[in-house]
Amino acid sequence: MHSQTTCEQEKGVNDVTCPPTARGREPGRALYFDNNATTPILPSVRAAMCEAMETFGNPSSVHFCGEAAAGLIDRARVSTAALLRCDPEQVVFNSGGSEGASSVIVGTGLAHLRDGGHGITSAVEHPAVLRACGFVRELGFELSVLPVDGAGRVDPGTLQKALRPDTRLVSIMHANNETGALQPLDALSRAAREAGVPFHCDAVQTAGKERIGLVEGFLTISAHKFHGPKGVGVTTVRTDAPLQKLVFGGDQEHDRRAGTENVLGIVGLGAAADAASVRLDDPKEQIRRGEIGGRLRAGLASIDGAVVNSPAEGCLPETVNVSFEGLRADTIVDVLSARGVAASSGSACHSAHPEPSHVLLAMGLSAERALGAVRFSCSCLTTRDEVDEAVAISGETVRQLHAMWRSVGTA
Protein backbone atom coordinates (compact mmCIF):
# COMPACT_ATOMS: atom_id res chain seq x y z
CA MET A 1 0.00 0.00 0.00
CA HIS A 2 1.31 3.43 -0.88
CA SER A 3 2.01 5.98 1.82
CA GLN A 4 -0.38 8.92 1.59
CA THR A 5 2.48 11.40 1.85
CA THR A 6 2.12 14.46 -0.36
CA CYS A 7 4.60 17.21 -1.11
CA GLU A 8 2.66 19.55 1.18
CA GLN A 9 3.13 17.12 4.06
CA GLU A 10 6.89 16.95 3.53
CA LYS A 11 7.38 20.39 5.11
CA GLY A 12 10.86 21.70 5.75
CA VAL A 13 12.65 19.14 3.60
CA ASN A 14 13.89 21.76 1.14
CA ASP A 15 15.34 24.00 3.84
CA VAL A 16 18.84 23.36 2.57
CA THR A 17 21.57 25.57 3.97
CA CYS A 18 24.69 26.85 2.27
CA PRO A 19 27.87 25.71 4.04
CA PRO A 20 30.67 28.15 4.76
CA THR A 21 33.21 28.37 1.96
CA ALA A 22 36.78 29.55 1.53
CA ARG A 23 35.29 32.97 0.75
CA GLY A 24 34.08 33.19 4.33
CA ARG A 25 30.40 33.28 3.34
CA GLU A 26 28.09 32.77 6.31
CA PRO A 27 25.70 29.82 6.21
CA GLY A 28 22.26 30.70 4.86
CA ARG A 29 19.28 29.27 3.04
CA ALA A 30 20.17 27.76 -0.32
CA LEU A 31 18.23 27.73 -3.54
CA TYR A 32 18.78 24.17 -4.70
CA PHE A 33 18.39 23.65 -8.47
CA ASP A 34 20.61 20.63 -9.04
CA ASN A 35 18.04 17.89 -8.46
CA ASN A 36 19.14 15.95 -11.55
CA ALA A 37 22.40 15.34 -9.67
CA THR A 38 20.67 14.29 -6.46
CA THR A 39 17.58 15.07 -4.41
CA PRO A 40 17.06 15.63 -0.68
CA ILE A 41 15.72 12.67 1.26
CA LEU A 42 12.05 13.06 2.21
CA PRO A 43 11.21 13.03 5.93
CA SER A 44 8.97 10.00 5.34
CA VAL A 45 11.90 8.15 3.76
CA ARG A 46 14.23 9.14 6.58
CA ALA A 47 11.67 7.95 9.15
CA ALA A 48 11.31 4.58 7.44
CA MET A 49 15.07 4.11 7.38
CA CYS A 50 15.45 5.08 11.04
CA GLU A 51 12.77 2.59 12.03
CA ALA A 52 14.49 -0.09 9.96
CA MET A 53 17.72 0.41 11.89
CA GLU A 54 16.15 -1.61 14.70
CA THR A 55 16.07 -4.62 12.37
CA PHE A 56 19.72 -5.60 12.15
CA GLY A 57 19.56 -9.23 11.01
CA ASN A 58 21.16 -10.60 7.86
CA PRO A 59 18.32 -11.19 5.35
CA SER A 60 19.89 -14.51 4.36
CA SER A 61 19.74 -15.89 7.90
CA VAL A 62 16.92 -18.37 8.50
CA HIS A 63 16.21 -17.34 12.11
CA PHE A 64 13.66 -14.70 13.15
CA CYS A 65 16.15 -11.80 12.96
CA GLY A 66 17.00 -12.64 9.37
CA GLU A 67 13.34 -13.17 8.50
CA ALA A 68 12.48 -9.71 9.82
CA ALA A 69 15.14 -8.11 7.62
CA ALA A 70 14.03 -10.17 4.61
CA GLY A 71 10.49 -8.99 5.24
CA LEU A 72 11.58 -5.36 4.95
CA ILE A 73 13.23 -6.12 1.61
CA ASP A 74 10.13 -7.94 0.39
CA ARG A 75 7.93 -4.94 1.18
CA ALA A 76 10.30 -2.57 -0.58
CA ARG A 77 10.38 -4.89 -3.58
CA VAL A 78 6.58 -4.72 -3.83
CA SER A 79 6.60 -0.92 -3.58
CA THR A 80 9.29 -0.64 -6.26
CA ALA A 81 7.44 -3.03 -8.56
CA ALA A 82 4.28 -0.93 -8.19
CA LEU A 83 6.18 2.21 -9.23
CA LEU A 84 7.81 0.51 -12.20
CA ARG A 85 4.75 -1.58 -13.16
CA CYS A 86 6.48 -4.94 -13.10
CA ASP A 87 6.37 -8.10 -11.02
CA PRO A 88 8.24 -8.02 -7.70
CA GLU A 89 10.26 -11.05 -8.86
CA GLN A 90 11.67 -8.90 -11.67
CA VAL A 91 13.18 -6.34 -9.25
CA VAL A 92 16.91 -6.72 -8.54
CA PHE A 93 18.36 -4.35 -5.94
CA ASN A 94 21.88 -2.99 -6.46
CA SER A 95 23.99 0.08 -5.64
CA GLY A 96 22.51 2.47 -8.21
CA GLY A 97 22.29 3.51 -11.83
CA SER A 98 25.94 3.05 -12.73
CA GLU A 99 26.05 -0.51 -11.43
CA GLY A 100 22.73 -1.21 -13.07
CA ALA A 101 23.97 -0.06 -16.48
CA SER A 102 27.21 -2.01 -16.11
CA SER A 103 25.41 -5.16 -14.99
CA VAL A 104 23.19 -5.11 -18.07
CA ILE A 105 25.69 -4.00 -20.71
CA VAL A 106 28.81 -5.78 -19.49
CA GLY A 107 26.75 -8.74 -18.30
CA THR A 108 25.28 -9.11 -21.79
CA GLY A 109 28.71 -8.83 -23.37
CA LEU A 110 30.19 -11.50 -21.12
CA ALA A 111 27.25 -13.80 -21.77
CA HIS A 112 28.01 -13.57 -25.52
CA LEU A 113 31.80 -13.55 -25.22
CA ARG A 114 32.21 -16.73 -27.27
CA ASP A 115 29.87 -15.87 -30.12
CA GLY A 116 30.48 -12.09 -30.17
CA GLY A 117 27.99 -9.73 -31.72
CA HIS A 118 26.81 -6.15 -31.93
CA GLY A 119 25.35 -3.55 -29.58
CA ILE A 120 23.49 -0.28 -30.12
CA THR A 121 23.36 2.89 -28.03
CA SER A 122 22.95 6.63 -28.66
CA ALA A 123 25.32 9.58 -28.73
CA VAL A 124 23.65 11.30 -25.75
CA GLU A 125 23.78 8.54 -23.13
CA HIS A 126 25.08 8.98 -19.60
CA PRO A 127 28.80 8.17 -19.17
CA ALA A 128 27.83 5.06 -17.18
CA VAL A 129 26.29 3.63 -20.35
CA LEU A 130 28.83 4.94 -22.84
CA ARG A 131 31.83 3.71 -20.85
CA ALA A 132 30.26 0.30 -20.26
CA CYS A 133 29.65 0.07 -24.01
CA GLY A 134 33.26 1.10 -24.61
CA PHE A 135 34.47 -1.70 -22.35
CA VAL A 136 32.36 -4.26 -24.19
CA ARG A 137 33.74 -2.97 -27.49
CA GLU A 138 37.25 -3.62 -26.15
CA LEU A 139 36.14 -7.23 -25.62
CA GLY A 140 35.63 -7.48 -29.37
CA PHE A 141 32.00 -6.48 -29.86
CA GLU A 142 30.89 -4.06 -32.55
CA LEU A 143 29.02 -0.96 -31.44
CA SER A 144 26.68 1.37 -33.29
CA VAL A 145 26.25 4.83 -31.72
CA LEU A 146 23.07 6.38 -33.09
CA PRO A 147 22.93 10.13 -33.85
CA VAL A 148 20.22 12.42 -32.48
CA ASP A 149 18.29 15.33 -33.90
CA GLY A 150 18.46 18.94 -32.71
CA ALA A 151 16.19 18.10 -29.78
CA GLY A 152 18.47 15.26 -28.69
CA ARG A 153 16.19 12.44 -29.76
CA VAL A 154 16.85 9.20 -31.63
CA ASP A 155 14.75 8.51 -34.72
CA PRO A 156 13.16 5.04 -34.32
CA GLY A 157 13.75 4.50 -38.04
CA THR A 158 17.47 4.98 -37.48
CA LEU A 159 17.38 2.28 -34.82
CA GLN A 160 15.50 -0.10 -37.11
CA LYS A 161 18.16 0.31 -39.80
CA ALA A 162 20.96 -0.31 -37.29
CA LEU A 163 19.52 -3.59 -35.96
CA ARG A 164 21.29 -6.74 -37.17
CA PRO A 165 20.77 -10.48 -36.77
CA ASP A 166 23.67 -10.54 -34.29
CA THR A 167 22.58 -7.48 -32.25
CA ARG A 168 22.68 -8.51 -28.59
CA LEU A 169 21.40 -5.38 -26.84
CA VAL A 170 19.98 -1.90 -27.44
CA SER A 171 20.65 0.61 -24.62
CA ILE A 172 18.88 3.99 -24.87
CA MET A 173 17.87 6.27 -22.01
CA HIS A 174 14.37 7.52 -21.29
CA ALA A 175 15.19 11.14 -20.40
CA ASN A 176 18.49 12.92 -20.84
CA ASN A 177 20.17 13.98 -17.62
CA GLU A 178 21.51 17.24 -19.09
CA THR A 179 18.59 18.54 -21.18
CA GLY A 180 15.57 16.58 -19.96
CA ALA A 181 14.72 15.50 -23.53
CA LEU A 182 12.47 12.43 -23.57
CA GLN A 183 13.19 9.69 -26.05
CA PRO A 184 10.32 8.02 -27.99
CA LEU A 185 10.68 5.05 -25.66
CA ASP A 186 7.64 3.09 -26.81
CA ALA A 187 8.68 3.19 -30.48
CA LEU A 188 12.33 2.42 -29.73
CA SER A 189 11.63 -0.51 -27.42
CA ARG A 190 9.03 -1.83 -29.88
CA ALA A 191 11.58 -1.81 -32.71
CA ALA A 192 13.99 -3.83 -30.59
CA ARG A 193 11.29 -6.22 -29.42
CA GLU A 194 10.08 -6.91 -32.96
CA ALA A 195 13.68 -7.73 -33.92
CA GLY A 196 14.00 -10.07 -30.93
CA VAL A 197 16.68 -7.90 -29.29
CA PRO A 198 16.69 -7.10 -25.53
CA PHE A 199 16.23 -3.41 -24.76
CA HIS A 200 17.88 -1.60 -21.83
CA CYS A 201 16.34 1.66 -20.65
CA ASP A 202 18.30 3.98 -18.37
CA ALA A 203 15.34 5.48 -16.49
CA VAL A 204 17.38 7.15 -13.76
CA GLN A 205 16.03 10.63 -14.56
CA THR A 206 12.39 9.63 -15.06
CA ALA A 207 11.71 7.27 -12.15
CA GLY A 208 9.30 9.07 -9.83
CA LYS A 209 8.61 11.81 -12.41
CA GLU A 210 7.04 10.02 -15.38
CA ARG A 211 5.14 6.80 -15.81
CA ILE A 212 7.56 4.56 -17.66
CA GLY A 213 6.21 2.51 -20.54
CA LEU A 214 6.59 -1.25 -20.33
CA VAL A 215 10.05 -2.28 -21.47
CA GLU A 216 10.53 -5.93 -22.41
CA GLY A 217 14.12 -6.12 -21.33
CA PHE A 218 16.03 -4.22 -18.66
CA LEU A 219 15.35 -0.97 -16.82
CA THR A 220 17.67 0.77 -14.34
CA ILE A 221 16.93 3.43 -11.71
CA SER A 222 18.67 5.06 -8.75
CA ALA A 223 16.91 5.97 -5.47
CA HIS A 224 18.67 9.26 -4.81
CA LYS A 225 17.19 10.80 -7.96
CA PHE A 226 13.67 10.62 -6.50
CA HIS A 227 14.20 11.56 -2.85
CA GLY A 228 15.63 8.28 -1.63
CA PRO A 229 19.11 7.51 -0.26
CA LYS A 230 22.32 7.30 -2.27
CA GLY A 231 24.01 3.99 -2.93
CA VAL A 232 20.93 1.93 -3.81
CA GLY A 233 19.11 1.29 -7.07
CA VAL A 234 17.22 -1.28 -9.09
CA THR A 235 17.50 -3.22 -12.31
CA THR A 236 14.27 -4.73 -13.54
CA VAL A 237 14.75 -7.88 -15.59
CA ARG A 238 11.83 -8.73 -17.87
CA THR A 239 13.54 -11.08 -20.28
CA ASP A 240 15.13 -14.49 -20.38
CA ALA A 241 18.07 -13.15 -22.42
CA PRO A 242 21.44 -14.41 -21.15
CA LEU A 243 23.06 -12.10 -18.62
CA GLN A 244 26.28 -12.87 -16.76
CA LYS A 245 26.16 -11.54 -13.21
CA LEU A 246 29.14 -9.44 -12.15
CA VAL A 247 29.11 -9.83 -8.35
CA PHE A 248 29.74 -13.35 -7.09
CA GLY A 249 29.17 -15.01 -3.74
CA GLY A 250 25.72 -15.98 -2.55
CA ASP A 251 22.48 -16.33 -4.48
CA GLN A 252 20.84 -13.11 -3.28
CA GLU A 253 18.55 -11.10 -5.58
CA HIS A 254 17.29 -14.10 -7.53
CA ASP A 255 20.92 -15.16 -8.04
CA ARG A 256 21.56 -12.06 -10.16
CA ARG A 257 23.65 -10.05 -7.68
CA ALA A 258 25.49 -11.59 -4.76
CA GLY A 259 26.22 -9.88 -1.46
CA THR A 260 24.36 -9.08 1.74
CA GLU A 261 21.62 -6.62 0.83
CA ASN A 262 21.76 -2.96 1.85
CA VAL A 263 18.63 -3.25 3.97
CA LEU A 264 18.47 0.39 5.10
CA GLY A 265 19.02 1.67 1.58
CA ILE A 266 16.45 -0.72 0.14
CA VAL A 267 13.90 0.34 2.76
CA GLY A 268 14.58 3.97 1.83
CA LEU A 269 14.15 3.18 -1.86
CA GLY A 270 10.84 1.46 -1.16
CA ALA A 271 9.57 4.42 0.87
CA ALA A 272 10.65 6.83 -1.88
CA ALA A 273 8.86 4.63 -4.43
CA ASP A 274 5.67 4.77 -2.35
CA ALA A 275 5.83 8.58 -2.19
CA ALA A 276 6.58 8.78 -5.92
CA SER A 277 3.59 6.58 -6.77
CA VAL A 278 1.33 8.93 -4.81
CA ARG A 279 2.70 11.95 -6.70
CA LEU A 280 2.26 10.29 -10.08
CA ASP A 281 -1.38 9.50 -9.25
CA ASP A 282 -2.10 13.06 -8.03
CA PRO A 283 -3.42 15.30 -10.88
CA LYS A 284 -2.83 18.47 -8.84
CA GLU A 285 0.80 17.56 -8.31
CA GLN A 286 1.28 16.92 -12.01
CA ILE A 287 -0.23 20.32 -12.83
CA ARG A 288 2.00 21.99 -10.22
CA ARG A 289 5.01 20.17 -11.65
CA GLY A 290 4.37 21.58 -15.11
CA GLU A 291 3.75 25.08 -13.77
CA ILE A 292 7.00 25.13 -11.80
CA GLY A 293 9.01 23.92 -14.79
CA GLY A 294 7.34 26.37 -17.14
CA ARG A 295 7.96 29.23 -14.74
CA LEU A 296 11.65 28.35 -14.51
CA ARG A 297 12.03 28.00 -18.27
CA ALA A 298 10.27 31.30 -19.03
CA GLY A 299 12.24 33.14 -16.37
CA LEU A 300 15.63 31.92 -17.56
CA ALA A 301 14.72 32.51 -21.23
CA SER A 302 13.95 36.17 -20.41
CA ILE A 303 17.54 36.86 -19.31
CA ASP A 304 19.53 38.85 -21.90
CA GLY A 305 21.69 36.58 -24.02
CA ALA A 306 19.97 33.37 -22.84
CA VAL A 307 19.26 30.53 -25.26
CA VAL A 308 17.34 27.51 -23.95
CA ASN A 309 18.81 24.18 -25.08
CA SER A 310 16.14 21.90 -23.63
CA PRO A 311 13.42 21.11 -26.18
CA ALA A 312 10.11 22.92 -25.74
CA GLU A 313 8.10 19.72 -26.22
CA GLY A 314 8.76 16.17 -25.10
CA CYS A 315 10.94 17.23 -22.18
CA LEU A 316 10.93 16.82 -18.42
CA PRO A 317 9.59 20.15 -17.09
CA GLU A 318 11.97 19.85 -14.13
CA THR A 319 15.03 20.29 -16.35
CA VAL A 320 16.03 23.53 -18.08
CA ASN A 321 19.39 23.66 -19.86
CA VAL A 322 20.28 27.19 -20.95
CA SER A 323 23.34 28.85 -22.50
CA PHE A 324 24.35 32.45 -21.87
CA GLU A 325 25.98 34.27 -24.76
CA GLY A 326 29.65 35.10 -24.24
CA LEU A 327 29.89 33.45 -20.81
CA ARG A 328 31.27 30.12 -19.62
CA ALA A 329 29.08 27.86 -17.55
CA ASP A 330 31.76 27.08 -14.97
CA THR A 331 32.10 30.80 -14.18
CA ILE A 332 28.34 31.28 -13.88
CA VAL A 333 27.91 28.21 -11.69
CA ASP A 334 30.73 29.34 -9.39
CA VAL A 335 29.26 32.83 -8.94
CA LEU A 336 25.76 31.46 -8.43
CA SER A 337 27.08 29.08 -5.77
CA ALA A 338 28.65 32.01 -3.91
CA ARG A 339 25.21 33.66 -3.99
CA GLY A 340 23.37 30.64 -2.65
CA VAL A 341 22.06 29.14 -5.89
CA ALA A 342 23.06 25.54 -6.65
CA ALA A 343 23.00 24.79 -10.39
CA SER A 344 25.20 22.66 -12.64
CA SER A 345 27.29 22.94 -15.77
CA GLY A 346 25.94 19.56 -16.92
CA SER A 347 26.19 16.00 -15.69
CA ALA A 348 27.41 15.76 -12.10
CA CYS A 349 29.90 13.16 -13.33
CA HIS A 350 31.58 15.75 -15.58
CA SER A 351 30.85 19.06 -13.83
CA ALA A 352 34.46 19.43 -12.65
CA HIS A 353 35.78 19.18 -16.21
CA PRO A 354 35.12 22.33 -18.31
CA GLU A 355 34.77 20.61 -21.67
CA PRO A 356 31.86 20.93 -24.10
CA SER A 357 29.02 18.55 -23.27
CA HIS A 358 28.96 15.52 -25.55
CA VAL A 359 25.16 15.69 -25.37
CA LEU A 360 24.93 19.28 -26.64
CA LEU A 361 27.56 18.68 -29.31
CA ALA A 362 25.60 15.65 -30.53
CA MET A 363 22.55 17.92 -30.81
CA GLY A 364 24.50 20.16 -33.19
CA LEU A 365 25.33 23.01 -30.82
CA SER A 366 28.63 24.86 -31.21
CA ALA A 367 31.40 24.24 -28.70
CA GLU A 368 31.07 27.86 -27.53
CA ARG A 369 27.37 27.50 -26.83
CA ALA A 370 27.90 24.15 -25.14
CA LEU A 371 30.58 25.63 -22.86
CA GLY A 372 28.08 28.27 -21.76
CA ALA A 373 25.33 25.80 -20.86
CA VAL A 374 23.99 25.74 -17.29
CA ARG A 375 21.51 23.13 -16.07
CA PHE A 376 18.79 24.06 -13.60
CA SER A 377 16.70 21.17 -12.28
CA CYS A 378 13.73 21.18 -9.90
CA SER A 379 12.07 18.57 -7.74
CA CYS A 380 8.61 18.08 -6.31
CA LEU A 381 9.74 20.25 -3.39
CA THR A 382 10.71 23.32 -5.45
CA THR A 383 8.43 26.31 -4.85
CA ARG A 384 7.37 29.23 -7.05
CA ASP A 385 9.15 31.69 -4.78
CA GLU A 386 12.37 29.70 -5.06
CA VAL A 387 12.10 29.72 -8.85
CA ASP A 388 11.53 33.47 -8.94
CA GLU A 389 14.44 34.17 -6.59
CA ALA A 390 16.82 31.87 -8.47
CA VAL A 391 15.88 33.49 -11.79
CA ALA A 392 16.40 36.97 -10.35
CA ILE A 393 19.83 36.09 -8.96
CA SER A 394 20.79 34.36 -12.22
CA GLY A 395 19.75 37.39 -14.27
CA GLU A 396 21.71 39.76 -12.08
CA THR A 397 24.74 37.45 -12.18
CA VAL A 398 24.70 37.30 -15.98
CA ARG A 399 24.29 41.08 -16.28
CA GLN A 400 27.21 41.72 -13.93
CA LEU A 401 29.47 39.21 -15.70
CA HIS A 402 28.65 40.74 -19.09
CA ALA A 403 29.39 44.21 -17.73
CA MET A 404 32.68 43.03 -16.28
CA TRP A 405 33.79 41.44 -19.56
CA ARG A 406 32.82 44.59 -21.46
CA SER A 407 34.83 46.79 -19.11
CA VAL A 408 37.85 44.50 -19.43
CA GLY A 409 37.51 44.55 -23.20
CA THR A 410 37.47 48.37 -23.35
CA ALA A 411 40.26 48.91 -20.83
QUIUR-V358051 format. One record per residue. PSI is psi in whole degrees, 0 to 359 (999 if undefined). OMEGA is omega in whole degrees, 0 to 359 (none if undefined). D_FIRST is the distance of its C-alpha to the first C-alpha in whole Angstrom. Layout:
{{PSI:OMEGA:D_FIRST} {PSI:OMEGA:D_FIRST}}
//
This chain:
{{138:182:0} {141:172:4} {141:181:7} {40:180:9} {126:176:12} {170:180:15} {324:181:18} {330:181:20} {345:181:18} {54:186:19} {142:174:22} {353:185:25} {334:182:23} {12:177:26} {65:180:29} {141:178:30} {150:178:34} {127:177:37} {158:174:38} {150:179:42} {180:179:44} {341:179:47} {354:179:48} {13:181:48} {136:179:45} {149:177:44} {145:179:40} {176:181:38} {133:180:35} {156:171:34} {103:190:33} {113:180:31} {43:177:31} {43:185:31} {343:174:27} {338:177:27} {313:175:29} {160:181:26} {154:175:24} {147:179:23} {133:178:20} {148:176:18} {323:180:18} {327:178:14} {316:179:15} {318:181:18} {319:179:17} {320:180:14} {320:179:17} {319:178:20} {323:181:18} {342:179:18} {339:178:21} {342:181:22} {97:192:21} {358:186:24} {159:174:24} {124:184:25} {341:180:22} {350:179:25} {144:186:27} {353:179:26} {180:189:27} {330:178:24} {318:178:24} {321:180:23} {325:178:21} {317:179:19} {319:178:19} {326:178:18} {322:177:15} {318:179:14} {318:180:15} {318:180:13} {320:178:9} {325:179:11} {320:178:12} {317:179:9} {317:180:8} {319:179:11} {323:178:12} {319:179:9} {318:186:11} {0:177:14} {55:176:14} {178:177:15} {144:178:15} {326:181:14} {344:180:17} {357:182:19} {123:177:17} {117:180:20} {142:178:20} {201:185:23} {356:178:25} {188:186:24} {321:182:25} {316:177:29} {320:180:28} {313:179:26} {317:180:29} {320:182:32} {324:180:30} {311:187:30} {308:180:33} {322:178:35} {322:176:34} {316:180:35} {316:180:38} {326:179:39} {336:181:38} {24:185:40} {325:183:43} {323:184:45} {354:176:45} {201:179:45} {204:195:43} {141:176:42} {160:181:39} {135:173:38} {188:180:37} {166:184:37} {352:186:39} {18:182:37} {161:174:34} {150:178:33} {331:179:36} {323:178:33} {311:184:33} {321:181:37} {326:174:38} {320:177:36} {321:178:38} {322:178:41} {317:180:41} {325:177:41} {324:177:44} {337:177:46} {352:178:45} {2:180:47} {150:173:44} {151:183:45} {129:173:43} {126:178:43} {110:186:41} {139:176:41} {168:177:42} {164:177:40} {188:183:41} {342:177:42} {358:179:38} {21:183:37} {150:177:36} {134:175:37} {122:179:39} {329:177:37} {325:177:41} {320:177:42} {316:180:39} {319:180:40} {331:183:44} {339:181:43} {139:181:41} {164:177:43} {332:181:44} {17:176:43} {127:184:40} {334:185:37} {142:168:35} {129:180:34} {107:180:32} {134:184:31} {164:175:29} {305:178:27} {139:182:28} {137:183:31} {339:181:30} {322:185:34} {341:184:34} {1:182:30} {131:179:32} {132:176:29} {153:175:31} {73:191:31} {316:183:28} {313:182:28} {321:181:32} {312:181:32} {327:178:30} {319:180:31} {318:179:35} {317:182:34} {317:181:32} {335:177:35} {359:180:37} {27:183:35} {130:177:35} {143:182:31} {129:175:30} {126:178:28} {118:171:26} {101:182:26} {26:183:23} {320:184:23} {349:182:24} {342:179:22} {127:181:18} {351:179:16} {319:183:19} {148:169:20} {128:184:18} {127:179:20} {154:181:22} {125:179:21} {118:178:24} {79:182:25} {245:183:26} {144:177:25} {136:182:23} {139:179:23} {168:179:21} {131:188:21} {323:188:19} {355:176:21} {348:177:22} {49:170:18} {26:172:19} {186:181:18} {160:174:21} {157:174:24} {16:177:25} {140:180:21} {190:184:20} {142:162:20} {127:172:22} {136:182:20} {108:182:23} {42:182:23} {157:175:27} {16:178:29} {145:180:32} {137:181:33} {116:180:32} {123:179:34} {153:187:31} {340:181:33} {120:186:32} {159:179:33} {253:179:33} {191:182:30} {30:179:28} {164:178:25} {55:178:22} {31:180:24} {28:178:27} {341:177:27} {113:182:27} {165:176:28} {145:177:28} {129:186:26} {148:175:23} {84:189:22} {313:181:19} {316:179:19} {318:181:19} {319:176:16} {317:178:14} {319:178:15} {316:180:15} {319:179:11} {321:177:11} {324:177:13} {319:177:11} {312:180:8} {321:180:11} {321:179:12} {321:177:10} {315:180:10} {317:182:14} {333:180:15} {1:184:13} {106:182:15} {323:180:19} {321:179:21} {323:179:19} {324:175:21} {314:180:24} {320:179:24} {313:179:24} {322:180:27} {318:179:29} {314:179:29} {318:179:30} {322:179:32} {318:179:34} {314:181:34} {312:181:36} {320:180:38} {314:180:39} {322:181:40} {337:182:42} {350:180:44} {137:181:45} {130:178:49} {4:182:49} {139:174:45} {120:182:44} {129:181:40} {337:178:40} {138:181:36} {148:182:36} {329:180:36} {154:179:34} {49:185:31} {145:173:30} {124:180:27} {337:181:28} {340:189:27} {124:175:30} {114:177:34} {123:187:36} {138:176:40} {148:179:43} {119:187:46} {128:174:50} {2:182:52} {151:177:49} {141:183:48} {321:183:44} {325:177:44} {314:181:47} {314:181:44} {321:180:41} {316:180:44} {318:178:45} {319:179:42} {318:179:40} {338:181:43} {11:173:42} {16:177:39} {121:179:37} {111:174:35} {187:185:35} {154:174:36} {16:178:39} {214:178:37} {137:178:34} {333:180:34} {339:184:35} {3:189:39} {339:180:39} {357:183:42} {104:184:44} {69:175:45} {155:179:46} {139:179:45} {130:177:42} {332:178:42} {311:182:39} {325:176:41} {320:179:44} {334:178:43} {354:178:42} {8:179:46} {152:177:46} {159:178:49} {323:180:49} {314:179:50} {321:179:47} {323:179:45} {342:179:46} {10:186:45} {128:178:42} {136:179:39} {125:172:35} {131:181:33} {132:183:30} {177:171:27} {182:179:23} {350:181:21} {350:183:23} {135:182:26} {164:177:28} {318:180:31} {321:178:33} {319:177:33} {311:182:33} {319:180:37} {319:180:38} {320:178:37} {317:180:39} {315:180:42} {321:179:42} {316:179:42} {316:179:45} {321:178:47} {314:180:47} {317:179:48} {317:181:50} {321:179:52} {319:177:51} {317:180:53} {321:179:56} {315:180:56} {324:178:57} {319:180:59} {324:177:61} {321:182:62} {334:181:63} {358:183:65} {999:none:67}}
//
